[in-house]
């Protein structure tokens, strides 16, 4: 081994050396601590010495008066004005002398008597700025004295009321006083001694002032919403108007004004709350200003909706508040304005925040006992359903309606359910069974993709799916699948409402509205429910005429419904409450005219014969509607003109008492009722009878006028209604000679007219 190796080899320290090194470190630390304590004590002694010296100098040396400092002319003038304005006459001479001596001396804790700075002048404090403002003397505001002429006082039950006159036109008058101007004078009169004309003049003046304020604030907000958004709070504060004379009018004006303002400045998107990360992030000044505007807008909109809802609750609960300046009689007027504002916002801002809250507030009012309020809300939701193309608002509304129907145990007005007829639902997802019967398209799973596709192809397919998703989000439009999905959910809830009523409230007044809804959406019902629905309707058929007729509104083809409608026609009411005739006319239009290809000729002729018999017994408007339905059937089935001929068209005899239209042999009879109807006292019935007896021609002497031929049977039934005990057109009175003579000859001129 070479000896140089030991030179570069590091020596391993022994335990004794390590122990010695640790002791040296501890000793050094102790010395450093002692030196630090000595320095701190030395510094404290030095500060105490300086403080004692400053106190000694303040006690021995004569201070230099502060008044000898040179000041600017402006400061001298301000100081003189300030000293003159002090109320020195209320102070004692000793106090004034003591204050003067104190002002000439500086504080004893200062280093130099000529300076007011503290000892540690090198340290800057934030309070120096405040101290500089505090040194500036405050100026006393001078009030202008007005010349007041005292008049003779007035004495009443409360005591003596002083009267005075002011010269000039300045000053404000409180709400308990009224002013009259004349000859350069302003006379202040107590409100308790006003005449009715003066009170009305005062009220009109206040309303005009409030209108000006509302218009000014509203114009400022609409012109620059971002910078003037804070004025919304000021305008909303006017909803708490406390003057009883103008409180109702002002609150109504403010409600409508705020509603129009929110409709104008609300954005076309929903404002969401910011997350904590977004609030902490630094953004541009314009972005921050937009965020503050959106936050204030949503906040004020929420408070406004709460005020409207509270107004409605106070009206429903008849809750009188202590600070309320509105009487019970005015509650309904305020509530109606609030409901109208909510209805307008429901239709104008379906995309904005709190739309579901508006729906929840308005749906119970659809069933309100006040007819005006109920009709207002029903019309609003009917318009909402018609204008909702996507289906989100309609789905939310139908859900709340379903909850209302269930919570009230089906004791609601039929108009609530009839609003559902305005839903724009034309396409929904069909039953899975139908999809199972259709050929399915096979999609590859992950194993098949790995087996049949290369790595590059799988990568491209994944990128393509991602790109399609991003494009869909960029378009910001609702896809067709989502629209159909929303419509499917809405229709399921609607059918749930209908089926619950059919199952649990079969004797309810809601059945006609339910069956109308089923007829409207019958083509969208799944086949699995169709058999159960027909069984339920078949059981309802035996309950009454009106329910029987309404069941036939369903656009279905079972022979039982045709037989049932044919069977009930002779038992319809022929008197004044003939509303069932209107439903019969709609049933005939749906079952005969629109489904002409599925109806046999025997069935059509049987219905025409029975309708002609029925028209002999009903009121004039019902006879006109039934004859118009026969005219439509004759145009749909031209071979039914066999009934206008006396010759027999087949074997057998006509059986009028048989309730089966297919087997009553209607082809072996004739419409002899038309000859009797040509002698009817109503001129329109006579014109229809002559028109049908001639084969219902479209032109010629037997044709109808444009005013009759272009109207549906239901419209004719409503136009010639006799509910008010009046005929349209008026029926002429005939003499005895005319009635005994052959009527057909006397009415020939009327028939041709």
C-alpha distance (Angstrom), angle and dihedral (degrees) to the residues before:
residue distance angle dihedral
X1 . . .
X2 3.76 . .
X3 3.83 116.9 .
X4 3.88 91.8 -134.5
X5 3.77 89.1 70.2
X6 3.78 92.2 73.1
X7 3.80 92.2 54.3
X8 3.83 94.5 64.7
X9 3.80 96.1 37.9
X10 3.85 113.3 105.8
X11 3.72 114.5 -126.0
X12 3.79 116.7 -121.8
X13 3.86 109.9 -123.4
X14 3.75 117.2 -122.6
X15 3.82 126.7 -129.5
X16 3.82 91.4 -108.0
X17 3.84 90.9 56.5
X18 3.82 91.5 49.1
X19 3.79 91.0 50.8
X20 3.81 91.1 49.6
X21 3.81 92.2 50.1
X22 3.83 92.7 52.8
X23 3.81 91.1 52.4
X24 3.81 91.3 53.1
X25 3.80 90.9 52.9
X26 3.76 93.4 50.2
X27 3.79 91.1 49.2
X28 3.82 91.6 51.3
X29 3.78 91.6 50.4
X30 3.79 91.6 51.8
X31 3.80 92.0 50.2
X32 3.82 92.0 49.8
X33 3.78 91.1 51.6
X34 3.79 92.4 50.8
X35 3.81 91.9 49.1
X36 3.79 90.7 50.4
X37 3.79 92.2 51.9
X38 3.79 90.8 49.2
X39 3.82 91.5 52.4
X40 3.79 92.1 50.5
X41 3.83 91.9 49.4
X42 3.80 90.9 47.6
X43 3.82 91.0 51.3
X44 3.78 92.2 49.7
X45 3.81 91.9 50.3
X46 3.79 89.6 50.7
X47 3.82 92.4 52.6
X48 3.79 92.0 47.5
X49 3.77 90.1 51.3
X50 3.80 91.9 52.5
X51 3.78 90.6 48.7
X52 3.83 92.8 51.4
X53 3.79 90.2 48.3
X54 3.80 91.5 52.0
X55 3.80 91.6 50.5
X56 3.82 91.0 47.9
X57 3.82 91.9 50.6
X58 3.81 91.2 48.6
X59 3.80 90.5 52.9
X60 3.85 97.7 45.5
X61 3.81 107.4 32.6
X62 3.80 121.6 72.2
X63 3.80 109.6 -117.2
X64 3.72 119.7 -121.6
X65 3.79 111.3 -115.8
X66 3.79 113.9 -109.9
X67 3.79 91.2 -140.0
X68 3.81 90.6 69.2
X69 3.77 91.1 66.9
X70 3.71 111.9 107.5
X71 3.79 112.0 -110.1
X72 3.74 134.9 -172.2
X73 3.81 118.4 -102.6
X74 3.80 91.8 -115.1
X75 3.82 91.7 54.5
X76 3.78 91.3 49.3
X77 3.81 92.5 51.9
X78 3.81 92.4 48.0
X79 3.82 91.0 48.5
X80 3.80 91.9 50.5
X81 3.80 91.7 49.7
X82 3.78 90.2 48.5
X83 3.81 93.4 49.6
X84 3.78 91.5 47.4
X85 3.80 92.0 50.7
X86 3.83 92.4 54.9
X87 3.81 114.0 103.0
X88 3.80 95.9 -120.3
X89 3.75 93.4 158.1
X90 3.79 90.7 75.0
X91 3.86 94.2 55.8
X92 3.78 130.6 84.5
X93 3.82 120.9 -116.5
X94 3.82 92.6 -116.9
X95 3.81 92.1 52.6
X96 3.79 91.5 48.7
X97 3.80 92.3 49.5
X98 3.81 91.8 48.7
X99 3.79 92.0 51.2
X100 3.81 90.7 50.4
X101 3.82 91.9 52.5
X102 3.78 91.8 48.1
X103 3.79 90.7 51.6
X104 3.83 91.6 55.0
X105 3.80 93.9 55.0
X106 3.74 128.9 72.6
X107 3.78 126.8 -140.6
X108 3.86 116.5 -76.0
X109 3.81 92.2 -132.8
X110 3.80 93.6 67.8
X111 3.77 125.5 101.7
X112 3.80 95.7 -135.6
X113 3.78 127.1 29.4
X114 3.79 91.5 -142.1
X115 3.78 92.0 56.8
X116 3.81 131.3 64.3
X117 3.80 93.9 -160.7
X118 3.86 118.2 116.9
X119 3.81 123.7 -111.7
X120 3.80 95.0 -99.9
X121 3.76 93.0 55.5
X122 3.77 92.4 154.3
X123 3.84 90.8 68.8
X124 3.82 113.5 81.0
X125 3.73 118.2 -146.4
X126 3.75 131.0 -164.8
X127 3.78 91.5 -128.9
X128 3.84 91.9 70.1
X129 3.80 90.6 80.6
X130 3.79 91.6 51.9
X131 3.82 91.1 46.8
X132 3.79 90.9 53.5
X133 3.80 89.8 55.7
X134 3.76 91.5 46.6
X135 3.83 91.3 56.2
X136 3.81 91.4 60.3
X137 3.83 109.3 94.0
X138 3.79 117.2 -122.1
X139 3.79 118.5 -121.6
X140 3.76 118.5 -131.0
X141 3.82 114.8 -123.2
X142 3.77 111.3 -120.0
X143 3.79 116.0 -139.5
X144 3.74 119.6 -149.4
X145 3.72 114.1 -122.8
X146 3.78 116.1 -131.7
X147 3.72 125.8 -151.2
X148 3.79 108.6 -114.2
X149 3.79 123.4 -170.9
X150 3.80 112.8 -154.2
X151 3.80 116.1 -140.8
X152 3.77 132.7 -167.0
X153 3.81 111.6 -67.6
X154 3.81 126.2 -117.4
X155 3.78 121.8 -128.7
X156 3.81 124.2 -152.2
X157 3.80 137.7 150.0
X158 3.80 93.0 -68.0
X159 3.78 92.8 52.6
X160 3.82 138.7 -102.6
X161 3.82 115.9 -13.4
X162 3.80 114.4 -161.0
X163 3.79 118.8 -136.3
X164 3.81 126.0 -153.0
X165 3.79 141.8 170.8
X166 3.80 125.9 -142.2
X167 3.74 124.3 -153.8
X168 3.79 115.4 -133.9
X169 3.80 131.1 20.9
X170 3.81 103.9 -87.4
X171 3.77 128.7 108.2
X172 3.78 138.3 60.7
X173 3.78 128.4 -98.5
X174 3.77 122.8 -144.4
X175 3.80 122.4 -122.4
X176 3.82 91.3 -102.1
X177 3.81 93.9 62.3
X178 3.79 134.4 63.5
X179 3.80 126.6 -150.8
X180 3.77 131.0 -146.1
X181 3.79 118.9 -168.6
X182 3.75 124.9 -153.8
X183 3.80 139.8 137.3
X184 3.81 91.6 9.1
X185 3.81 92.2 -57.1
X186 3.80 132.0 111.3
X187 3.80 114.6 -148.3
X188 3.79 117.0 -158.6
X189 3.81 113.7 -146.8
X190 3.80 127.6 -177.7
X191 3.81 116.6 -110.1
X192 3.80 90.2 -129.2
X193 3.79 90.9 66.0
X194 3.82 98.3 48.7
X195 3.75 121.9 124.6
X196 3.85 118.6 -127.0
X197 3.79 90.4 -104.5
X198 3.80 91.7 52.2
X199 3.80 91.6 48.2
X200 3.78 91.4 51.2
X201 3.80 90.2 47.7
X202 3.77 89.8 50.2
X203 3.83 91.3 48.7
X204 3.81 92.7 50.0
X205 3.79 89.9 49.1
X206 3.80 92.2 52.1
X207 3.81 92.6 47.3
X208 3.79 90.4 51.1
X209 3.80 90.5 51.1
X210 3.82 91.2 50.2
X211 3.80 90.9 48.2
X212 3.78 90.5 52.9
X213 3.80 90.9 50.2
X214 3.81 92.6 48.3
X215 3.80 91.7 48.1
X216 3.80 92.4 48.4
X217 3.79 94.2 50.0
X218 3.79 93.4 43.1
X219 3.81 93.4 50.1
X220 3.79 91.7 49.0
X221 3.81 92.2 50.6
X222 3.80 95.1 47.5
X223 3.82 94.0 45.1
X224 3.82 94.2 52.0
X225 3.83 111.8 7.8
X226 3.80 95.9 170.4
X227 3.80 97.2 55.7
X228 3.81 97.6 32.3
X229 3.80 98.9 43.7
X230 3.82 89.9 113.6
X231 3.78 89.8 66.2
X232 3.78 88.7 69.6
X233 3.79 87.9 74.1
X234 3.78 90.7 51.6
X235 3.79 91.3 50.2
X236 3.79 92.5 45.6
X237 3.80 89.0 51.9
X238 3.81 87.9 66.0
X239 3.81 87.7 70.1
X240 3.79 85.2 77.7
X241 3.81 93.8 60.3
X242 3.82 106.5 163.7
X243 3.79 101.6 -169.2
X244 3.83 105.2 103.7
X245 3.80 92.2 -153.8
X246 3.82 94.8 63.1
X247 3.82 104.2 13.5
X248 3.81 97.1 105.6
X249 3.80 96.0 45.7
X250 3.80 94.7 44.1
X251 3.80 93.5 48.8
X252 3.79 92.0 50.9
X253 3.80 91.3 49.6
X254 3.81 92.2 48.3
X255 3.83 92.3 48.5
X256 3.79 92.9 53.1
X257 3.82 93.2 41.8
X258 3.81 93.1 51.8
X259 3.79 90.3 47.1
X260 3.81 91.8 55.0
X261 3.81 91.7 44.3
X262 3.81 93.3 52.8
X263 3.80 90.7 47.1
X264 3.81 88.9 53.6
X265 3.83 102.7 43.2
X266 3.82 100.9 33.6
X267 3.83 111.9 109.5
X268 3.80 123.5 -123.4
X269 3.79 93.0 -110.0
X270 3.77 138.4 60.3
X271 3.81 115.5 -97.3
X272 3.78 113.1 -133.6
X273 3.81 125.6 -162.2
X274 3.79 117.1 -100.0
X275 3.78 120.6 -110.2
X276 3.79 122.8 -123.9
X277 3.81 90.8 -105.7
X278 3.80 91.6 52.6
X279 3.79 91.8 49.1
X280 3.81 92.0 50.5
X281 3.81 94.0 47.6
X282 3.81 119.2 95.3
X283 3.80 114.4 -116.8
X284 3.76 137.1 174.9
X285 3.77 122.2 -81.5
X286 3.82 92.8 -108.9
X287 3.79 91.8 51.4
X288 3.79 92.2 49.0
X289 3.80 90.6 49.2
X290 3.81 90.6 51.1
X291 3.79 91.0 49.8
X292 3.78 92.1 51.8
X293 3.81 90.5 48.7
X294 3.81 92.8 51.2
X295 3.79 92.4 46.5
X296 3.81 92.4 50.5
X297 3.80 91.9 44.8
X298 3.80 93.8 53.1
X299 3.80 91.5 45.1
X300 3.81 94.8 50.8
X301 3.82 91.5 43.0
X302 3.80 89.8 53.6
X303 3.81 92.7 49.5
X304 3.81 90.2 47.8
X305 3.82 92.3 53.1
X306 3.80 89.9 47.8
X307 3.81 90.1 53.0
X308 3.81 91.1 51.6
X309 3.79 92.3 47.4
X310 3.80 91.7 47.9
X311 3.81 90.1 51.6
X312 3.81 90.0 54.2
X313 3.81 91.9 47.1
X314 3.80 92.0 50.7
X315 3.79 89.2 53.1
X316 3.80 94.3 48.2
X317 3.79 93.7 45.2
X318 3.83 95.4 37.8
X319 3.79 87.6 -134.1
X320 3.79 114.3 175.6
X321 3.78 114.8 -156.0
X322 3.77 124.1 -153.5
X323 3.78 94.2 -127.2
X324 3.80 93.3 39.8
X325 3.80 114.0 124.3
X326 3.82 93.7 -170.4
X327 3.78 123.3 87.5
X328 3.79 127.3 -134.7
X329 3.79 91.8 -103.3
X330 3.80 91.4 61.5
X331 3.81 95.7 49.2
X332 3.78 94.0 87.7
X333 3.80 94.1 49.9
X334 3.80 92.1 51.2
X335 3.80 91.6 45.6
X336 3.81 92.7 51.2
X337 3.81 91.0 52.2
X338 3.82 89.8 48.1
X339 3.82 91.1 50.2
X340 3.79 91.3 48.8
X341 3.81 90.3 51.5
X342 3.82 90.7 50.9
X343 3.80 90.6 49.5
X344 3.79 91.2 51.7
X345 3.81 91.7 49.2
X346 3.82 89.7 47.0
X347 3.80 90.1 59.6
X348 3.82 99.7 34.0
X349 3.84 100.9 44.7
X350 3.83 108.7 33.5
X351 3.81 89.3 139.8
X352 3.82 97.5 50.0
X353 3.78 132.0 87.6
X354 3.82 123.8 -70.5
X355 3.82 93.7 20.3
X356 3.80 90.9 134.1
X357 3.82 89.1 52.2
X358 3.80 89.6 56.3
X359 3.81 89.7 50.6
X360 3.80 91.5 51.3
X361 3.81 90.5 50.4
X362 3.83 96.2 47.7
X363 3.82 103.4 40.3
X364 3.86 94.9 71.6
X365 3.81 88.6 50.2
X366 3.82 89.7 61.3
X367 3.80 85.9 75.1
X368 3.81 95.2 43.7
X369 3.83 116.8 138.8
X370 3.81 90.1 -129.4
X371 3.79 103.8 88.1
X372 3.80 94.8 -151.8
X373 3.81 93.2 54.4
X374 3.80 93.0 45.0
X375 3.81 93.8 49.5
X376 3.80 91.0 47.3
X377 3.82 92.7 54.6
X378 3.82 94.4 41.9
X379 3.81 91.0 52.0
X380 3.81 90.4 49.5
X381 3.81 93.3 53.5
X382 3.79 91.4 43.3
X383 3.81 89.5 56.5
X384 3.80 90.8 44.2
X385 3.82 91.1 55.3
X386 3.79 91.5 48.2
X387 3.80 95.7 50.4
X388 3.82 97.2 39.7
X389 3.80 104.1 99.9
X390 3.79 98.7 169.1
X391 3.80 100.0 43.4
X392 3.81 104.5 -130.7
X393 3.81 96.7 114.0
X394 3.81 91.5 41.6
X395 3.80 91.5 53.1
X396 3.82 92.2 51.2
X397 3.81 91.4 48.2
X398 3.80 94.6 48.4
X399 3.80 90.7 50.7
X400 3.80 91.6 54.7
X401 3.83 91.0 45.6
X402 3.80 89.6 52.7
X403 3.79 91.0 52.2
X404 3.82 90.9 47.9
X405 3.82 93.1 51.5
X406 3.78 92.0 49.4
X407 3.82 95.5 44.3
X408 3.82 93.1 51.0
X409 3.82 91.6 48.0
X410 3.85 91.7 -118.0
X411 3.83 93.0 -58.7
X412 3.79 96.2 133.0
X413 3.77 136.2 119.4
X414 3.83 117.1 -88.7
X415 3.81 89.6 -126.6
X416 3.81 89.0 70.4
X417 3.81 90.8 62.4
X418 3.80 93.7 40.1
X419 3.79 89.6 62.7
X420 3.82 87.1 68.0
X421 3.81 88.7 67.4
X422 3.82 88.2 74.3
X423 3.81 93.0 64.9
X424 3.80 111.5 124.2
X425 3.80 97.0 -136.0
X426 3.79 114.0 145.8
X427 3.78 103.7 144.1
X428 3.80 132.7 35.1
X429 3.78 138.5 162.5
X430 3.79 109.3 -78.9
X431 3.80 128.9 -135.3
X432 3.78 118.4 -66.7
X433 3.79 90.2 -125.3
X434 3.79 89.5 65.3
X435 3.76 90.1 50.2
X436 3.81 90.5 50.3
X437 3.80 91.7 56.1
X438 3.79 92.0 51.9
X439 3.80 118.8 82.5
X440 3.76 108.8 -91.0
X441 3.74 124.2 -135.5
X442 3.77 112.0 -129.2
X443 3.76 119.0 -133.3
X444 3.77 124.4 -160.5
X445 3.75 118.2 -115.1
X446 3.80 125.0 -145.5
X447 3.82 93.6 -85.6
X448 3.77 92.7 51.0
X449 3.79 91.3 46.2
X450 3.79 90.7 53.5
X451 3.77 90.0 46.2
X452 3.82 100.3 45.0
X453 3.80 103.1 26.7
X454 3.73 128.3 62.1
X455 3.74 123.5 -127.3
X456 3.78 92.4 -102.1
X457 3.83 91.9 49.6
X458 3.79 91.9 51.5
X459 3.79 89.5 49.6
X460 3.81 92.1 50.7
X461 3.82 91.8 47.8
X462 3.79 91.9 51.9
X463 3.81 91.3 49.4
X464 3.80 90.3 48.8
X465 3.81 93.0 53.6
X466 3.79 90.6 48.4
X467 3.81 91.2 50.2
X468 3.81 92.2 50.8
X469 3.78 90.5 52.0
X470 3.81 92.2 50.5
X471 3.81 91.4 48.3
X472 3.78 90.8 52.1
X473 3.80 91.2 51.8
X474 3.80 91.6 46.2
X475 3.80 92.2 54.2
X476 3.82 89.5 55.4
X477 3.82 90.4 -153.9
X478 3.78 130.0 128.6
X479 3.77 112.4 -106.8
X480 3.75 121.8 -129.3
X481 3.79 92.4 -113.3
X482 3.79 91.8 56.6
X483 3.80 91.2 47.9
X484 3.80 91.9 51.6
X485 3.78 90.2 46.5
X486 3.82 91.7 54.0
X487 3.80 91.2 47.0
X488 3.80 90.5 50.0
X489 3.79 92.3 52.7
X490 3.80 91.0 47.1
X491 3.80 93.2 50.2
X492 3.80 91.8 48.0
X493 3.81 90.4 56.0
X494 3.82 91.2 46.7
X495 3.81 91.7 52.3
X496 3.79 89.3 46.0
X497 3.82 89.0 57.3
X498 3.80 92.0 47.8
X499 3.81 95.5 46.5
X500 3.80 92.5 48.0
X501 3.79 90.8 54.6
X502 3.83 92.1 46.3
X503 3.78 89.8 51.1
X504 3.81 103.5 39.8
X505 3.83 106.3 20.7
X506 3.79 106.4 39.3
X507 3.82 92.5 147.4
X508 3.78 94.5 48.2
X509 3.79 125.2 118.3
X510 3.80 86.5 -122.4
X511 3.82 93.5 76.2
X512 3.83 95.9 89.8
X513 3.81 91.0 50.7
X514 3.82 90.8 45.8
X515 3.79 93.1 51.1
X516 3.78 91.6 46.9
X517 3.78 88.5 54.0
X518 3.79 91.9 48.9
X519 3.79 89.3 50.5
X520 3.80 90.4 50.9
X521 3.81 94.4 50.3
X522 3.83 98.5 29.2
X523 3.80 92.8 113.9
X524 3.82 89.7 58.8
X525 3.82 97.2 51.6
X526 3.79 115.4 113.7
X527 3.79 114.6 -114.2
X528 3.80 92.1 -121.4
X529 3.82 89.9 66.7
X530 3.79 96.3 42.7
X531 3.81 98.1 81.2
X532 3.80 92.4 47.1
X533 3.79 90.6 48.0
X534 3.80 92.5 52.1
X535 3.79 90.8 49.6
X536 3.80 91.4 52.3
X537 3.79 91.9 48.3
X538 3.78 91.3 47.7
X539 3.80 88.9 56.8
X540 3.79 91.4 48.1
X541 3.78 92.4 52.9
X542 3.81 91.3 76.8
X543 3.82 94.4 55.4
X544 3.84 103.2 76.7
X545 3.79 148.6 -38.3
X546 3.80 98.9 -96.8
X547 3.80 92.0 49.0
X548 3.80 90.5 45.8
X549 3.77 91.8 52.8
X550 3.79 92.9 46.5
X551 3.79 91.4 51.5
X552 3.79 88.9 60.9
X553 3.79 90.6 61.0
X554 3.82 86.0 80.9
X555 3.75 108.9 104.7
X556 3.80 96.1 -129.7
X557 3.79 132.0 125.3
X558 3.83 108.2 -137.2
X559 3.77 111.7 135.9
X560 3.81 90.6 -132.0
X561 3.81 92.0 69.6
X562 3.80 92.8 52.0
X563 3.78 90.7 48.1
X564 3.78 92.0 47.5
X565 3.82 93.1 50.5
X566 3.81 90.5 47.1
X567 3.80 90.0 49.4
X568 3.82 96.2 51.2
X569 3.83 98.0 47.6
X570 3.84 96.1 88.2
X571 3.80 90.8 49.3
X572 3.80 97.0 56.9
X573 3.81 118.1 121.0
X574 3.78 111.3 -93.9
X575 3.81 95.8 -169.9
X576 3.79 135.7 75.0
X577 3.85 100.5 -58.9
X578 3.80 92.5 64.3
X579 3.81 98.7 142.3
X580 3.81 89.3 127.4
X581 3.79 88.6 70.9
X582 3.79 90.0 66.9
X583 3.81 90.9 54.5
X584 3.84 90.4 46.5
X585 3.79 90.3 53.8
X586 3.80 91.3 52.5
X587 3.80 90.5 47.5
X588 3.80 91.2 52.1
X589 3.78 91.3 49.9
X590 3.82 91.4 51.3
X591 3.83 97.4 40.6
X592 3.82 102.6 37.6
X593 3.79 112.1 19.4
X594 3.80 101.1 37.0
X595 3.81 94.6 37.7
X596 3.76 96.3 43.4
X597 3.80 92.6 135.5
X598 3.81 92.9 56.8
X599 3.84 95.8 45.9
X600 3.80 122.3 85.5
X601 3.79 123.5 -131.5
X602 3.82 92.1 -117.6
X603 3.79 91.0 56.5
X604 3.81 93.1 48.0
X605 3.83 93.5 50.4
X606 3.82 91.3 48.3
X607 3.80 91.2 53.8
X608 3.82 92.4 47.5
X609 3.80 91.7 51.6
X610 3.80 94.0 48.9
X611 3.81 92.7 45.8
X612 3.81 90.0 52.9
X613 3.80 90.4 52.6
X614 3.80 90.9 47.7
X615 3.82 92.7 51.4
X616 3.82 89.7 64.4
X617 3.82 92.6 66.3
X618 3.81 105.8 37.0
X619 3.79 132.8 85.4
X620 3.82 118.7 -84.6
X621 3.80 95.9 -98.3
X622 3.82 91.1 50.0
X623 3.83 90.8 47.6
X624 3.80 90.7 51.8
X625 3.81 91.3 50.1
X626 3.83 93.9 47.7
X627 3.81 92.4 48.3
X628 3.81 89.5 48.8
X629 3.83 88.6 52.7
X630 3.83 88.9 51.5
X631 3.81 88.9 51.3
X632 3.83 90.9 52.6
X633 3.83 90.3 48.4
X634 3.80 91.2 49.5
X635 3.80 90.1 53.1
X636 3.82 91.2 47.3
X637 3.84 93.0 47.1
X638 3.82 108.1 31.8
X639 3.85 92.1 179.3
X640 3.80 89.1 67.2
X641 3.82 86.5 84.8
X642 3.82 84.1 92.1
X643 3.79 85.0 86.1
X644 3.83 89.9 64.5
X645 3.83 90.8 61.4
X646 3.81 127.0 75.6
X647 3.78 94.3 -142.8
X648 3.80 118.8 103.4
X649 3.80 114.3 -112.9
X650 3.83 99.1 -164.7
X651 3.78 147.7 -1.9
X652 3.76 124.3 -64.8
X653 3.80 135.0 34.5
X654 3.78 131.2 -77.7
X655 3.83 110.9 -99.2
X656 3.83 107.4 -158.1
X657 3.82 93.5 176.7
X658 3.82 93.6 57.4
X659 3.81 112.4 100.2
X660 3.81 96.2 -154.1
X661 3.81 110.4 93.4
X662 3.79 92.9 -162.2
X663 3.84 95.0 57.8
X664 3.82 105.8 33.1
X665 3.86 93.5 93.3
X666 3.79 94.2 -126.4
X667 3.81 90.5 168.3
X668 3.83 89.3 72.5
X669 3.83 95.1 62.4
X670 3.81 136.5 64.9
X671 3.77 136.7 -137.0
X672 3.80 95.6 -106.3
X673 3.82 88.3 153.9
X674 3.78 89.2 79.3
X675 3.82 90.9 68.8
X676 3.80 90.0 56.2
X677 3.79 92.0 46.2
X678 3.80 90.3 55.0
X679 3.83 85.6 70.3
X680 3.83 93.9 50.8
X681 3.81 117.5 132.9
X682 3.84 91.9 -128.3
X683 3.82 112.5 81.6
X684 3.82 95.2 -147.9
X685 3.82 91.6 54.0
X686 3.80 89.2 51.6
X687 3.80 91.6 51.0
X688 3.81 92.3 51.3
X689 3.82 92.1 47.0
X690 3.82 92.4 52.5
X691 3.79 90.4 44.3
X692 3.84 92.9 53.6
X693 3.81 94.2 42.6
X694 3.82 88.3 58.7
X695 3.81 93.0 51.5
X696 3.83 98.8 -93.3
X697 3.82 96.4 -83.1
X698 3.79 120.7 -163.2
X699 3.80 93.9 -140.9
X700 3.76 139.1 16.6
X701 3.77 133.3 56.5
X702 3.82 93.8 -43.0
X703 3.80 95.7 50.0
X704 3.78 122.4 111.5
X705 3.77 123.8 -118.1
X706 3.78 123.0 -102.1
X707 3.79 91.7 -105.0
X708 3.84 90.6 62.3
X709 3.80 105.2 29.8
X710 3.80 95.9 55.9
X711 3.79 96.8 50.2
X712 3.80 125.1 89.5
X713 3.83 122.0 -122.3
X714 3.81 91.3 -108.2
X715 3.82 91.8 52.4
X716 3.81 91.4 49.1
X717 3.81 89.9 49.2
X718 3.82 90.4 54.9
X719 3.82 95.8 41.8
X720 3.81 95.1 55.4
X721 3.80 96.1 41.3
X722 3.82 117.0 149.4
X723 3.81 98.1 -159.7
X724 3.81 91.8 120.6
X725 3.83 91.2 49.9
X726 3.81 91.0 -110.2
X727 3.79 129.0 117.6
X728 3.76 124.4 -131.1
X729 2.98 108.0 -123.5
X730 3.82 99.9 20.5
X731 3.81 114.4 -103.4
X732 3.80 116.3 -123.7
X733 3.80 120.5 -130.4
X734 3.83 117.0 -120.2
X735 3.78 130.2 -150.5
X736 3.79 125.0 -119.9
X737 3.81 92.6 -104.2
X738 3.75 91.7 56.4
X739 3.80 93.8 49.1
X740 3.83 92.5 50.6
X741 3.79 93.6 47.7
X742 3.82 121.7 80.8
X743 3.81 102.9 -73.7
X744 3.77 95.0 -151.6
X745 3.80 91.5 63.4
X746 3.81 95.5 46.7
X747 3.80 94.7 48.0
X748 3.77 97.0 47.8
X749 3.80 91.9 98.8
X750 3.80 92.1 48.1
X751 3.77 92.2 49.8
X752 3.74 93.4 54.4
X753 3.80 92.7 47.7
